[in-house]
Amino acid sequence: MNYKVALVGNPNSGKTTLFNCLTGSNLYVGNWPGVTVEKKEGNLRDTAKNITLVDLPGIYSLAPYSMDEIVSRNFLLEERPDLIINIIDASNIERNLYLSTQLMELNCPMVGALNMMDVVKKTGVEIDVQRMEEIFGYPFIEISAQKETGIDELIKLVEKMVELDKLKEFPQIFPPEIMNLFTEFGSLVKSKYPDVLPGYPGLFRTIKLIEKDEEVMLKIDKNTELLEAIYAVRKKIEAVTHHDVDSTIADYRYRFITEGISKATKKTKENILQFQDKLDKVLMNRFAALPIFFFFMFVIYYVSITLVGEITIGGIEWFINDVLMMAVATGLGSLGAADWIIALINDGVITGVGAVLTFVPQLVVLFIFISILEDSGYMARVAFIMDRIFRHFGLSGKSFIPMVVGLGCSVPGIMATRTLENERERKLTAVLTPFISCGAKMPIYVLMASVFFTNYQTLLVFSLYLISLTVVFASGFVLSKTWFKGADSGYLLEIPPLRLPKLKNTSTQVWQRTKEFIVRAGTIIFAVSVVLWFLQSFTPGFQMVQSPDESILATFGKIIAPVFVPLGFGNWVASVALLTGIAAKEMIISTMSVLSSGQGGSLTENISQIFTPVSAYSFVIFVLLASPCMAALATMKKELGNWRDFLFALAYQIGLAYAIAFIIYQVGSRIFG
């Protein structure tokens, strides 16, 4: 028999880390809501039973305020798992148990996994799991997913629980006078409206109807008689409690939790996490937090771009140009290969792909730093601080989260906007996230900096980071008042404890991001480099060219080049590079490398003939702000949900990039010549 077990919990409760421990999977692990946007499945390890574990998005409640909560709730109600593993951050146990009181109404067997017990014990608190089971009606077990303790015991408990024939009755949360009203109304619905939410558990259905749950009300909006019955029972509850219905239900849940926790926990010693509290006062200080963050980012860019670049770029270029290409030419020549085949492999494939792979060490170091900041819990603190700033520009602190994810790649960054409950903020963040530079654009900046700004490479890249933030703020303010108008949302973000990053999590995340970059170099860039070599090697009459300026590609490039003349790079090579960058931003370097290979000289020498320092800066600004690659555009279209918003976003991104690059070149060329 195949058992299905759902892993449910609050964002940042360690749910995905636990999923990795239970299944042996290697999923991305982060420290904020929304890392797990869609459910993921894996087989429970070390068991003879066929048990599938489903990792659901992190949620705070079963109310459909965000897309994450809709995904999780629909799964629990429609697919009816055999068991729920309710993962609870034991260091924030009272708030985490609010979701548990709702899960108890689903009439599904449940196991409570009290995670982060290593942190709890440092605070001097002990939890009596046996007493917890007596109070809440389901078994609890102490674990630490981060340190992988208690995992084997949890697996054994899951094996035992999936075979239970009879569900143990959960305790009543609400007082008798409220339960009587719930029962009376539930019986009315069951007898008179049997077709209303027939698959929902009785008590859950009753409470959701009384709460006027958004998803539920959409299904019964034409049933006037039932709506009148709902309003009638709400009035009865308000008459009994003298409070509004929604706050009354929430209040009784928290009363039940507070009373239970007071009986099941006790303080045994002083809190030894005082150093973290002192550190948080510095890292989250309203005046010092942002300067500290920008200092960290500057150091990260300096180490990954300047220091690592000085060590690795020269050596990799020497290996590609003087060793690999010479060996290929000699080897193929000895086999009698035609000159055009040798040129195709060297000037097309190796030059195109190698130009991108040159920057892999720098990207790896950048990914390591970003992963450490995420896994340590620091980025969640920055998001909290950013909320004060983002609020002034039509966004929330949660909008910062997709933008941080987008530092690696815009695709998961845009997907992470699903965690924003407010539709206006979600769409606005999806449009603005591509303004934050992804890893694929970084080699372009480094190349231009190494040619034109040798002594200021870190400052150049850091200036682009500051410009992208400025554009995000300004665009957020303007668009929130015009195209994406609407009310702001509240802000709820879990602040995890500061901790040392887990080597496995960091290495997994870095490997996934690096692998994606290398795979693109080995597939898209390889294929496009070959096509580019052919197009720049033949004339429109399909004769071998004497000069690249006579090629098919040059002919096409000269048609579109005038568009970019006001921006300072109206050269056909730069124009074609921007066009191929639509497929993948890494292609911009590969294209310039392939197209300049037929002109003699190195890539950097040829680039210095195409650009001036001012036009080079204008070029990288355009690359930074213009619409992202095809994969990111497809994701953005999906998240925006309609062609109207998507086409507007496309026009806005390209138009803004053009305008800012135009201003920089026109003003800069008059100042610097």
HELIX and SHEET records of a PDB file:
HELIX    1   1 LYS A   15  THR A   23  1                                   9    
HELIX    2   2 MET A   67  GLU A   78  1                                  12    
HELIX    3   3 ALA A   90  ASN A   92  5                                   3    
HELIX    4   4 ILE A   93  LEU A  103  1                                  11    
HELIX    5   5 MET A  104  LEU A  106  5                                   3    
HELIX    6   6 MET A  117  LYS A  122  1                                   6    
HELIX    7   7 VAL A  129  PHE A  136  1                                   8    
HELIX    8   8 ILE A  151  MET A  161  1                                  11    
HELIX    9   9 PRO A  176  LYS A  192  1                                  17    
HELIX   10  10 GLY A  202  ILE A  210  1                                   9    
HELIX   11  11 GLU A  214  LYS A  219  1                                   6    
HELIX   12  12 THR A  224  THR A  241  1                                  18    
HELIX   13  13 VAL A  245  ALA A  264  1                                  20    
HELIX   14  14 GLN A  274  LEU A  283  1                                  10    
HELIX   15  15 ALA A  289  TYR A  301  1                                  13    
HELIX   16  16 TYR A  302  LEU A  307  3                                   6    
HELIX   17  17 VAL A  308  TRP A  318  1                                  11    
HELIX   18  18 PHE A  319  LEU A  324  3                                   6    
HELIX   19  19 MET A  325  SER A  334  1                                  10    
HELIX   20  20 ASP A  339  ALA A  343  1                                   5    
HELIX   21  21 LEU A  344  ILE A  350  3                                   7    
HELIX   22  22 THR A  351  LEU A  357  1                                   7    
HELIX   23  23 VAL A  360  ASP A  375  1                                  16    
HELIX   24  24 TYR A  378  PHE A  390  1                                  13    
HELIX   25  25 ARG A  391  PHE A  393  5                                   3    
HELIX   26  26 GLY A  397  SER A  399  5                                   3    
HELIX   27  27 PHE A  400  VAL A  405  1                                   6    
HELIX   28  28 SER A  410  MET A  415  1                                   6    
HELIX   29  29 ALA A  416  THR A  419  5                                   4    
HELIX   30  30 GLU A  423  LEU A  432  1                                  10    
HELIX   31  31 THR A  433  PHE A  435  5                                   3    
HELIX   32  32 MET A  442  PHE A  452  1                                  11    
HELIX   33  33 THR A  454  TYR A  456  5                                   3    
HELIX   34  34 GLN A  457  LYS A  481  1                                  25    
HELIX   35  35 LEU A  503  GLY A  522  1                                  20    
HELIX   36  36 ILE A  524  SER A  537  1                                  14    
HELIX   37  37 PRO A  548  GLU A  550  5                                   3    
HELIX   38  38 ILE A  552  ILE A  560  1                                   9    
HELIX   39  39 ALA A  561  LEU A  567  5                                   7    
HELIX   40  40 TRP A  572  THR A  580  1                                   9    
HELIX   41  41 MET A  587  SER A  597  1                                  11    
HELIX   42  42 LEU A  603  ILE A  610  1                                   8    
HELIX   43  43 PRO A  613  LEU A  625  1                                  13    
HELIX   44  44 MET A  630  LEU A  640  1                                  11    
HELIX   45  45 TRP A  643  PHE A  672  1                                  30    
SHEET    1   A 6 LYS A  40  ASN A  43  0                                        
SHEET    2   A 6 ASN A  50  ASP A  55 -1                                        
SHEET    3   A 6 ASN A   2  GLY A   9  1                                        
SHEET    4   A 6 LEU A  83  ASP A  89  1                                        
SHEET    5   A 6 MET A 110  ASN A 115  1                                        
SHEET    6   A 6 PHE A 140  GLU A 142  1                                        
SHEET    1   B 2 VAL A 125  ILE A 127  0                                        
SHEET    2   B 2 THR A 265  LYS A 267 -1                                        
END                                                                             
